[in-house]
Structure formats: C-alpha cells, structure tokens
Amino acid sequence: MTAVPGTYIRSGKVRDLYAVGDDRLLLVASDRLSAFDVVLPTPIPDKGRVLTGVSRYWFEVTRDLVPNHVIGTDPAAVPPGTVPPEVEADLRGRMLLCRRATVLPVEVVVRGYLSGSGWKEYQASRAVCGVALPAGLRESDRLPEPILTPATKAEAGAHDENIDFQTMIREIERVAVRDGGVGSPRDLAERVRDVAIALYRRAAATCESVGLILADTKFEMGLVDGELILIDEVLTPDSSRFWDAGTYAPGGPQASFDKQFVRDWLEGQEWGKTAPGPELPPDVVAGTRDRYVQAYERITGASFDRYLETDVVAR
C-alpha cells in the first residue's frame, strides 16, 4: 500500500489506519487474513466488509450499554486525499470514521465457554487468569458465569499473554488518566470489567436467539475526555468464537465461523509458520469467505448481498 504523507498512520494485520484532522481516525478493513501471527499472501474477498458490517451492527445495538467511537460510515465524509486513490475507490462497506481515543493497553477478553488458551490454562491450574473454576469441566463446556480474562497487547510477531485482574489494573495505570471522572486505575478496571461482561451477555443472548453460541470474545476500549468507549472492531468472526448451537458437543473443540478453517488447512502443510506463508488454494479461499458471510447473515439477520449493494446493515 502506498502511504499518504500526513494521513497514513499504520497498518495492522487486517486494518489500515489514517488520520482525519486532529480528532478523527479512519479505519479501513482490508481482505487480509492472518493465521499463526502471519499475514497470508492470499486475501479473502469481502472479508473486510464482513468485519465492518458486523461491527457496525454491534456498535449500534450496544450503544445503550457503552458509547463507541463511530462517527460515520459514508465515504463522502472522508476528505479527498486522505487515502490512496485505489483505497478511496474501495471504501464503501469497509470503513469506519471514528473519534480518537486513548487506547487502554489490555485486550478485554470475556469467556462464557472453556476453549482455546483458557482451556489450556484450566488444565494446568483449574483457573483462568486467576479466576478459579469448578473441577471436572471439559473442553468447550459452558462456564457457570461469564468471566473476564484479560490479556496483554503483544508487539508485532509476539503472542498476547493472559493476565489476572491485578495485573490488568497495573497495565491500565500506565495510561495515567485519572481526571474527568475516571477515578483510580482500579475504578476504571472495574468499569471495564462490568461493561465487558454486560456486552458479552447482550451479544450471547442475541446469538442464542439465532442458533449461535458466543464462546468468547475480545473487546478494545479507550477513553475520550474521561469517558470509557468501545473502539476498533466488536464481536466479529476475527475477534470472537462463534459456534453453531445445533452441532455443539462439549468434550472437544467445536467448528467455528472464523478462520479456523484456514488454520486447519495450514496445519496440514509443510510450513514453518513464518512469513509469507503459503498461497491458499481456491477451495480454501471460497470456504473461508462462505464462513465469514454465514457469520454476517446469522448475526445481523441481514443479507450480505444487500449490504454489498446498499452499504446498509438492515434486516
């Protein structure tokens, strides 16, 4: 991608970030796909639009629980010259114009089921991030209550590490924001926990109504003038584990609506899990796109084709 002097900030594994004046940011979701911390050379068509559309849906239906950073989604609101011409021509359906925020330096993870790194930690200590759990739980079992299991934000190429609540407080203290009604780092951490659990409960109930299980999810949060807000992406197939309730069978891993399909294929390849990674064959690309689109349609209750045509997330 060609950077635009004065506006381009950085690129993550999926999103590219641009400055729009002094107080706004433009997030553009690409079709890049990462696995095992490597961005693969083969894009997944429309993946960025799925992530943006799903995020837009959740940002709208959770506004009563916590404010968010979204200002607009119309490409016409982006000042000319903000992004390269080839990006400007492809903004529709994949952009969020957002408020700038002071980003909290933790991954806000909530788990309702025992899976992934949480399952590994439970096997070793019968606890996850310092939260003690009952004995005898199986992989993919539902937890008695959703729990906050925060993680560090690792540098590029490294893995996030699970942390306990006290460590989360110390991490939050590093942002040194104590005014505007935020209170102490502990007060802010408790607010983050309460909001995250409320968001998970709302989303899990919504998913349950359409035959999906929200096993766990990761939120990003920040501060604007002392106010806690929800930022980045929210409750997407990239930041969450969604399982089909109709095939759910605790006692092992579950099929999910995310990039696990690609991970499974990669595990069968002779590859050292270093960049650039192998090219994905057409059937894997198509299968991955299909899973993302299914996630969009089941979560939002809307047609993805209609979203592509109208840039509107609506039933």
C-alpha positions in Angstrom: 0.0 0.0 0.0 1.2 3.5 -0.8 1.3 5.7 2.2 -0.2 9.2 2.1 2.1 11.7 3.8 0.4 13.3 6.8 -2.5 11.0 6.9 -1.3 7.4 6.9 -0.6 6.2 10.5 0.0 2.4 10.4 -1.3 -1.0 9.2 -2.3 -3.8 11.4 -2.8 -7.4 10.4 -6.2 -6.5 8.9 -6.9 -2.8 9.2 -5.2 0.3 7.9 -5.4 3.5 10.0 -5.4 7.1 8.7 -5.6 10.5 10.4 -8.5 12.7 9.6 -7.7 16.1 11.2 -6.6 16.2 14.8 -9.5 14.4 16.4 -10.7 11.7 14.0 -9.4 8.5 12.6 -10.3 6.4 9.5 -10.2 2.6 10.0 -10.2 0.6 6.7 -10.7 -3.1 7.0 -8.8 -5.0 4.3 -9.3 -8.5 3.0 -6.0 -9.7 4.5 -6.1 -12.8 6.6 -3.6 -13.7 9.3 -3.0 -17.0 10.9 -0.4 -18.0 13.5 0.6 -14.3 13.6 1.5 -14.3 9.9 -0.4 -12.3 7.3 -1.0 -14.7 4.5 -0.4 -13.8 0.8 -3.9 -14.7 -0.3 -6.7 -12.3 0.5 -10.3 -13.5 1.3 -12.7 -11.5 -1.0 -15.1 -9.2 1.0 -13.7 -10.3 4.4 -13.1 -6.6 5.3 -16.7 -5.8 4.5 -17.9 -8.6 6.7 -15.9 -7.4 9.6 -17.0 -3.8 9.1 -20.7 -4.7 8.7 -20.8 -7.0 11.7 -19.0 -4.3 13.8 -21.5 -1.7 12.6 -24.4 -3.9 13.7 -23.0 -4.5 17.2 -21.9 -0.9 17.7 -25.5 0.2 17.0 -27.2 -2.3 19.2 -24.9 -1.8 22.2 -25.0 2.0 22.4 -27.2 1.8 25.5 -24.5 -0.2 27.3 -21.4 1.9 26.4 -20.7 4.7 23.9 -18.4 3.8 20.9 -16.0 5.6 18.6 -18.0 5.5 15.4 -18.8 8.9 13.8 -19.8 7.8 10.3 -19.6 5.2 7.6 -20.1 7.2 4.4 -17.1 7.5 2.1 -18.3 11.0 1.2 -17.3 12.1 4.7 -13.6 11.3 4.1 -11.7 14.3 3.0 -10.1 14.0 -0.5 -6.5 12.8 -0.4 -6.8 11.1 3.0 -6.2 7.7 1.4 -4.5 6.5 -1.8 -6.8 6.5 -4.9 -7.1 2.8 -5.0 -8.2 2.7 -1.4 -10.6 5.6 -1.8 -12.3 3.7 -4.6 -12.9 0.8 -2.3 -14.0 2.4 1.0 -17.7 1.6 0.7 -18.7 -1.0 3.3 -15.3 -1.4 4.8 -14.6 2.0 6.5 -15.3 3.5 10.0 -14.8 7.2 10.6 -14.0 7.3 14.3 -13.2 9.5 17.3 -9.7 9.4 18.5 -9.3 7.8 21.9 -6.6 7.0 24.5 -6.5 3.2 24.0 -6.4 1.0 27.1 -3.3 -1.2 26.9 -5.1 -4.5 27.5 -7.1 -7.0 25.5 -10.5 -7.1 27.2 -11.5 -10.8 26.8 -14.7 -12.3 28.1 -15.3 -16.1 28.1 -18.6 -17.9 28.5 -17.2 -21.3 27.5 -13.9 -23.1 28.1 -11.8 -23.1 24.9 -8.5 -22.0 23.4 -5.9 -20.7 25.8 -8.5 -20.7 28.6 -8.8 -24.5 28.3 -5.1 -25.0 28.4 -4.8 -22.8 31.5 -7.6 -24.6 33.2 -6.0 -27.9 32.6 -2.8 -26.7 34.4 -4.4 -24.8 37.3 -8.2 -25.2 37.3 -8.3 -21.4 36.9 -8.2 -18.9 34.0 -6.5 -15.6 34.6 -6.7 -16.1 38.3 -10.4 -16.9 38.2 -11.0 -20.2 40.0 -13.3 -22.6 38.2 -15.1 -25.8 39.2 -13.3 -29.1 38.9 -14.3 -31.6 36.1 -15.0 -29.1 33.3 -14.5 -30.4 29.8 -13.1 -28.6 26.8 -15.9 -26.3 25.3 -18.1 -26.6 28.5 -20.2 -23.6 29.3 -18.9 -21.8 32.4 -21.2 -21.1 35.4 -20.9 -17.4 34.6 -19.1 -15.3 32.0 -15.6 -14.3 33.2 -13.2 -11.5 32.4 -9.9 -13.0 31.2 -7.7 -10.0 30.1 -4.5 -10.3 28.1 -1.6 -8.1 27.3 -1.2 -6.5 23.9 1.8 -8.1 22.4 4.2 -6.5 20.0 4.0 -7.5 16.3 5.1 -11.1 15.9 4.6 -12.0 19.5 1.6 -13.6 21.3 -0.7 -12.0 23.8 -0.4 -13.3 27.3 -3.3 -13.9 29.7 -3.1 -11.8 32.9 -5.1 -11.6 36.1 -7.2 -8.7 37.2 -4.5 -7.1 39.4 -2.1 -7.1 36.5 -4.8 -5.5 34.4 -5.1 -2.7 36.9 -1.3 -2.1 36.7 -1.5 -2.1 32.9 -4.3 0.4 32.9 -2.4 2.6 35.3 0.2 3.2 32.6 -2.2 5.3 30.6 -2.1 7.7 33.6 -5.6 9.1 33.0 -7.1 10.0 36.4 -9.3 13.0 35.7 -12.7 13.5 34.0 -14.5 11.2 36.4 -12.4 8.2 35.5 -11.2 7.7 39.1 -8.4 5.3 40.1 -7.0 2.6 37.9 -9.0 0.1 39.9 -12.2 2.1 39.4 -11.5 2.1 35.7 -10.6 -1.6 35.6 -13.8 -2.5 37.4 -15.8 -0.3 35.0 -14.1 -2.1 32.0 -15.0 -5.5 33.5 -18.6 -4.6 34.2 -19.1 -3.2 30.7 -17.4 -6.1 29.0 -19.5 -8.7 30.9 -22.7 -6.7 30.0 -21.7 -6.6 26.4 -21.0 -10.3 26.3 -24.3 -11.2 28.0 -26.2 -9.0 25.5 -24.4 -10.5 22.5 -24.6 -14.1 23.8 -28.4 -13.8 24.2 -28.7 -12.3 20.7 -26.6 -15.1 19.2 -28.5 -17.7 21.1 -31.8 -16.5 19.5 -30.4 -17.3 16.0 -28.8 -20.6 16.9 -25.3 -19.4 17.6 -23.1 -19.8 20.6 -20.7 -16.9 21.5 -18.0 -18.9 23.2 -15.7 -15.9 23.9 -14.8 -12.5 22.5 -12.2 -9.7 22.7 -13.1 -6.1 23.1 -10.9 -3.0 22.7 -11.7 0.0 24.9 -10.4 3.6 25.2 -11.0 6.9 26.8 -12.3 10.2 25.3 -12.4 13.1 27.7 -12.6 10.7 30.6 -15.4 8.6 29.1 -15.0 4.9 28.5 -15.9 4.0 25.0 -15.8 0.8 22.8 -13.4 1.0 19.9 -11.8 -0.9 17.0 -13.9 -3.9 15.9 -16.6 -5.6 18.0 -17.9 -9.2 18.1 -16.7 -10.2 14.7 -15.5 -13.6 13.5 -12.0 -12.3 13.9 -12.4 -11.2 17.5 -14.8 -13.9 18.7 -15.5 -17.6 18.7 -19.0 -18.3 17.2 -20.2 -21.9 17.3 -23.3 -23.5 15.7 -25.6 -24.4 18.6 -27.1 -27.2 16.5 -23.8 -29.1 16.4 -22.4 -28.1 19.8 -20.9 -31.1 21.7 -18.7 -30.3 24.7 -15.7 -32.5 25.3 -13.6 -31.3 22.4 -13.0 -28.4 20.0 -16.0 -27.0 18.1 -16.4 -26.0 14.5 -16.4 -22.2 14.3 -17.4 -19.4 12.0 -13.9 -17.9 11.7 -10.5 -18.6 10.2 -10.2 -22.0 12.0 -11.0 -23.5 8.6 -7.8 -21.9 7.2 -5.8 -22.8 10.3 -6.8 -26.5 9.9 -5.6 -26.4 6.2 -2.3 -24.8 7.2 -1.6 -27.4 9.8 -1.5 -29.9 7.0 1.1 -28.0 5.0 4.9 -28.2 5.2 5.3 -24.7 6.6 7.4 -23.2 9.4 4.7 -20.7 10.4 6.8 -17.8 9.3 6.1 -15.1 6.7 5.0 -15.0 4.0 3.1 -18.3 4.4 1.7 -20.5 1.6 -0.8 -19.3 -1.0 -4.3 -20.5 -0.3 -6.0 -22.7 -2.9 -9.3 -21.5 -4.4 -11.4 -24.0 -2.5 -10.0 -22.8 0.9 -10.5 -19.2 -0.1 -14.1 -19.9 -1.1 -14.8 -21.9 2.0 -13.4 -19.2 4.3 -15.4 -16.5 2.6 -18.5 -18.6 2.9 -18.0 -19.0 6.6 -17.5 -15.3 7.1 -20.6 -14.4 5.1 -22.6 -17.0 7.1 -21.5 -15.3 10.3 -22.6 -11.9 9.0 -26.0 -13.1 7.9 -26.8 -15.2 11.0 -25.6 -12.5 13.4 -27.3 -9.5 11.7 -30.3 -11.3 10.2 -29.5 -9.3 7.0 -28.5 -10.3 3.5 -24.8 -9.8 2.8 -25.5 -9.3 -0.9 -27.8 -6.4 0.1 -25.0 -4.9 2.3 -22.7 -5.0 -0.7 -25.3 -3.3 -2.8 -26.6 -0.7 -0.4 -23.9 -0.3 2.3 -26.7 -0.6 4.9 -26.9 -3.2 7.6 -30.6 -3.9 7.9 -32.9 -6.9 8.2 
